[in-house]
Amino acid sequence: MDLRSSLGTVTTVFVIGFVVAMLVGQQLGQPILLGFVLTGSMNAEPANMAPGDGFVAVPPALAGEVESGDVVTFNARELQGGGLTTHRVVGETDEGYITRGDANPFTDQDGPEPPVREAQIVAVAFQPGGDVLVIPRIGLAVLAMQGVFEALVPVLGSLPGLGGLADGDAGSIMTGAGVLLLVYSVVQEVRAGGRRAGSEGRSRDRRGKTSAVLVLGVILLLILVPATASMVIPSETTELTIVSSQSPSESPTVIERGGSVTYDYNFTNEGFLPRVGVVESQSTGVTVAEPVLVAGRGESVGTTVTISAPEATGAYVRAVSQRQYLGILPLPMLLALHSLHPFVAIAAIDAVIGTLVTAVFVLAVGLEPFRFRSRDRDVSFVDRARRAVRKWL
C-alpha cells in the first residue's frame, strides 16, 4: 500500500469515525468527540457558528473549571423545549451559570431557562487561543444520516430480529453490525484462502478489492462507539439541594436538622458483559453503604445512599456520582484506574476491546486489500453469458 493510498484510507476512517460519533452523540444526548449547532443563535462574533457547523467537544472532567467566555453544551430545561443547547457562559451566580447565544440580544436566564448548574454541562467547546475551533458544515452530514435512519426505522423495525431499532436501541444494532462485519470478513478471507491454495500469495490486482484497514476501522467504530456510550451515558454526578429544617417534613428534600434520609440506588445489567458500578460521595453529608456494585447479565444490584442534614438550618447542596463500566478488566485493576480518573478506566476498557478485535481481524484476514466478493461476481452479465456459450460449444 503506497503513501497516498494509506493517507486516503486513514482520512476516510477518521471522517467516518467523526460522523458516526456525532450521530450517536446526537441520539444519546451526549456529544462524543464532536458536537454541532442546529440554530443560528451562535452565528455571530466571536464564535460565528452557522447552523450545521461543528466543534471539538471536550468532556467537562477534562476541560477543567468552566469560566466566563467558555462555550458549553448543556441539557437545557426550558429552551427549545429542553435538550442539548450550545451557548456561551457570560456570568455566574450562586444558582449556576448565566448563558447566552452570541447572536442573541438577551441571556437565556432573561427568559424561562434557570441558571445552568454544573451537572447539566455535558461538553465544553475546544477554544485554542480563546476562539472556538469551528468545523464548517460537518453537522449537515449527521443531520442527513439521521433523517435517513429515521425514515428507515419503521421499515426495518418490522423485520424479524430488528425490533430493537423501533425501540431506539441503536447501540445494540451498531455492535451487532460490527460483529457481523467482522465474522463476514473472516469467512470471506477463509473462502478466498481456499481458492488461492497452491498459488503464490495474494494477487497484486486490486480491482474489486476493499481496503482491509478501512474495514477494520469501520468494525472498530461500530463496536467501540456504543461500548463507550454505554459507559459514559449512565455516568453522572447528581446534585440535590436539601433544606435543614427545625421540624420534620414529608418532603424528601426537607430534613430535620441533624437527621438523615436514605435513598436506594439500583441498576440492571441488560447487556451481555458484566457491568461494574461505582457510587461515590462528592460532597459532605453523603454516605454510600456499598460503593462498588457488580452485576452479571440480567442481574439487578443496588445500594443505599444516606443524605444527612447539619445541625444549622438552611439550604445545602449534596452530590453523589455514579459510574458504570464494562466488567472486562480485573476488578482491582478497574478500581485503580477509576481512582486515577473515570476516563482513564474507560480508555483502558476500549483499548482491550479494540486490541482483541484488531488481533482477530489481523490474524484471520490480514491488512492487505481483499475481496468481499468472488472474481466471478465482478464480471459483467455479458461476459458471463459469453463464457457460458463458449463452455457449451
Secondary structure, DSSP 8 states (H G I E B T S, - for coil): --HHHHHHHHHHHHHHHHHHHHHHHHHHTS--SEEE--SSTT-STTT---TT-EEEEE-HHHH-S--TT-EEEEEESSGGGSEEEEEEEEEEETTEEEEE-TT-SS-GGGTT---B-GGGEEEEE--GGGS--EETTHHHHHHHHHHHHHHHHHHHTTSTT-HHHHTT-HHHHHHHHHHHHHHHHHHHHHHHHHHTTTS-SS-S--TT-B-HHHHHHHHHHHHHHHHHHHHHTT-EEEEEEEEEESS--SSTTEEETT-EEEEEEEEE--SSS-EEEEEEE-STTEEES--EEEE-TT-EEEEEEEEE--SS-EEEEEEEEEEEEES-S-HHHHHHHHHH-HHHHHHHHHHHHHHHHHHHHHHHT-SS-B-SS-GGGGS-HHHHHHHHHHHH-
